[in-house]
Amino acid sequence: MARVGMGAAFVFMLLASVAFAYWSEKIDVYAIGSDGKALKNATVDVVYQSTKCGDHVGISKQTDGLGVAHFEFVNTVDETFNPACVEHSYTMTASLVGFSNSTIGFLNNSDKKYFIRLPLLQEVITVVDSSSRPVSGASAAFAGTMFSSDASGTIYLSLPSGTASDMAVSYRGIVRALKVNPSDSASITVTLPIYDLQVRLFDEFGRRINGTVEFGGDSQPSTSTAPALFPRFAEESAGFSVIASGKQKIINTTITSDTLDIYFDFAAPSIRDVRTAPYGRDSVQVTAAVADDGTYASGLASNPTLGYAVADGGYTEVKMYPASANTFEATVPAGGQNVSFSIIASDKQSNVNRYEGTYSFSGSAVVEVEEKPSLHISPLHLIGVFVFILVVVFIYQKIKEQA
């Protein structure tokens, strides 16, 4: 058994010592644009003969910032036994945004650098926020290919030369459409509305207050001296849940700057100058000045309500109607009886104020007096009568003299 094992080992060593003929290659493939400049992120495929006749494999890599992809590969077909089928060449193809081009490399070439030209130009887009700081991770899409900005906010795009291309630069929920013609300019700066957002809370009189602001599960305190801070806020429209002094508000708003001010209304509307007066034969008119005070008050939710009960009757509510600026009125059909009433006013933050009052009807009847014509003699009438008497006397005298 020992002899058999030693013999097998000897045979194995003998076979392993046989030197097979093969070749290896180490190449650099450059993707360049129509201007001869390097194209980043191009896909380079190298196809070569691998282990046997008719057997080919491919290697795929992306070009780096210098537009180059490095390859090393080996053809292990034994040239001693198969000299007719051994290939001494390989095919290289570069492609980017729907454009491609190929070339052939040969084993006996002394220069192992290959350049594949594509009808593209590289466009540089710099993405910055509202403070001109670079935005890393922004993306630009063209022809199904996504390009991302690096730490300096730079996106390297490869676009068809001599034509305007439509694309979009995006970051989280923000998208900006662009039309780029790489033959027109070397670089473009895109400013996205990304802010270090500060949220301040105020009462209805403009005084800073304490509270909490929540967005997307991130809750931040806002105090009278320090606002809630949301760094690199990248939403053009956002909803916030805000709580201050036990009152909650849901704010849906558009973000247009780095500061968002939110106002709370804690005070109920005021009810002043309540007046009552008889109206017609047996009704009562109730008038009041109602306003939601404060520079930043939420405003009345609707016209105030007048609730009333006549004598011992049931309770009824009616809407008061505007009589003038901030003044409202309503009429109660009292039927000449006493009235108890309430004025209810609420604002848009659900603060409610209520005024209670009564009116005691006098009960005195209103008597209508029939108007009769009265004798009225004017001075002109008196003069006319006097002249008439003089004329009559004059005629009488003349008749008497003739007689």
Buried (B, 14 or more C-beta within 10 A) or exposed (E): EEEEEEEEEEEEEEEEEEEEEBBEBEBBBBBBBBEEEBBBBBBBBBBBBBEEEEEEEEBEBEBEEEBBBEBEBEBBBBBEEEEEEBBEEBBBBBBBBEBBBEBEBEBEEEEEEBBBBBEBBBBBBBBBBBEEEBBBEBBBEBEEBEBBBBEEBBBBBBBBBEEEBEBEBBBBEBEBEBEBBBBEEEEBEBBBBBBBBBBBBBBBBEEBBEBBBBBEEEEBEBBEEEBBBBEBBBBBEBEBEBBBEEBEBEBEEEBEEBEBEBBBBBBBBBBEEBEBEBBEEBBBBBBBBBBBEBEBBBEBBEBBBBBBBBEEEEEEEEEBEEBEEBBBBBBBBBBBBBBBBBBBBBBEBEBEBBBEBEBEBEEEEEEEEEEEEEEEEEEEEEEEEEEEEEEEEEEEEEEEEEE
